[in-house]
Amino acid sequence: MLLRLQTLLCGCILAIAASCAAPASPPGQIEPIGEYQISFLAGSRDDAGRFMGGTELRILTAYRGKLYAGNGYWEDRPGPEGSQGAQILVLDDPRGRWRTEHVFDERMPSGRGREFAMSALTGIAFETDGSGGRLPEPVSMLIASPWDLTGAVRVYSRDDVTGAWTGATLETGQPRRDFLPQLRSFAGHRDGRSGIDRVFAGTDPGGIFSGVYDAAMPGRISWRPTPELDISTIATGSFSGLTGRLRISSFSECNGKLYAAIGQQIYERRDGETRVWTLVYTNPRPGHSETGLRGLTTIPNPSGRGESLLAAVEGNAPRIVRVDPATGAETTELDLQTFLGRAWGMRVGYVIAAYNDMTKIPDPKGGDLVLFGLEAFIPPGTSPALGHSFVDVGYGRVESGAWYVVRHSDGRYELHQITASLPEKSHGLVATRTIAASPFPEDRGAIYFGGYDANKAPTHNSAWIIRASAAAATRQ
């Protein structure tokens, strides 16, 4: 269903800096590039004069032939432009420049901005209404959720005709000094028994909410008032770092069923009127982690028919695991500490991999390549190896480059570095947190990367987007 929806939804030469105009190219073509080139740098203005800053470029997603970006201002120390709200940026054409699609600029009574970073952004499509009846024609929309300082968890949907964004509140939690209620993931899925197209939202602290298409509702989605799975009932005491909070980091369809990564566990949705979620996997070696599993993705089962699930384990026991959803059996495909340590020639500690999702692109040799970004902390006392540098984030040091991993269909993993540099920036790229294939026909095969992780440390204008050809980004 997800693949079907993506097909339905998705049916410059880039500037060296975002403030520069793109050079002309022959009609219908985008000039090939061999290496990484800057597509967007925070601290510029679009053609309408609207400021585009950001500390973290958190999400890239293709929708209806355009590329959208979820921008955030977590830990920002504003310049003369003043404090900014969460932004959605858009690239309409690969030869053009990024522009501001929408700013969440609502203010609280204190005058402080209410919503300051995008946490989820994707396209969704419906072919049925809430009773399973066929719509006259499929309906698609872009949906998003920002971090909200009031504790409200809201979903916004975009009207493609008017460009207006309409919000609906799923729940309101209590913000704490070290925790903000938030929505981290969306998914679309057709219920295998009722035939109803549904959208799912994974929130903390509430759980998994579901909605159906309803043209009469604000935002055209009718959300159930209570979650299908209340994650407050899930015990977290045995998982170091997760006590009292759980993130639903990602969803994936596998063998026609919908799965959710929740903390250190994977749950399966039992379709039908009962709407029951069942535990199918628990990480036997969780280590210490603030999130648990990330980037839940479906791949062909390498040992038989059907499909398997792939996930990244965040933390001080970081791995890439393959899970048989029928049995819960796990195979460790990659130990990230060993893999990075050998590649870099130095010790590696806590690792975050596949921040949001893993990205699939066609492999010229057959099957798919799976790409995911990462960030790695370096243990105290470790000296930087040749060609490496660190960024001190106050409570630790991270490798300052932007790295990502390519998984081949035969199970081989390769490490790659984004080699573009940021002009006049004192910080490094730090983390690759989102990857998207180009949606533009004339730019077919290009890959866009976005990132930076503020890591709870003050920063300013550190968000970035970089483009590369698939050949450059995946070459061995």
Beta strands, then each sheet from edge to edge (+ up, - down):
strand 1: 37-41
strand 2: 44-45
strand 3: 51-52
strand 4: 56-63
strand 5: 66-72
strand 6: 87-91
strand 7: 99-103
strand 8: 115-128
strand 9: 134-148
strand 10: 152-158
strand 11: 165-172
strand 12: 182-190
strand 13: 197-204
strand 14: 207-213
strand 15: 221-223
strand 16: 229-230
strand 17: 248-254
strand 18: 257-262
strand 19: 265-270
strand 20: 276-282
strand 21: 293-300
strand 22: 307-313
strand 23: 319-323
strand 24: 330-335
strand 25: 351-353
strand 26: 359-362
strand 27: 368-378
strand 28: 390-392
strand 29: 397-399
strand 30: 402-407
strand 31: 413-418
strand 32: 432-437
strand 33: 446-451
strand 34: 464-469
sheet 1: 1+ 34- 33+ 32-
sheet 2: 2+ 3-
sheet 3: 4+ 5- 6+ 7-
sheet 4: 8+ 9- 10+ 11-
sheet 5: 12+ 13- 14+ 15-
sheet 6: 12+ 13- 14+ 16-
sheet 7: 17+ 18- 19+ 20-
sheet 8: 21+ 22- 23+ 24-
sheet 9: 25+ 27- 26+
sheet 10: 25+ 27- 29+ 28-
sheet 11: 25+ 27- 30+ 31-
end
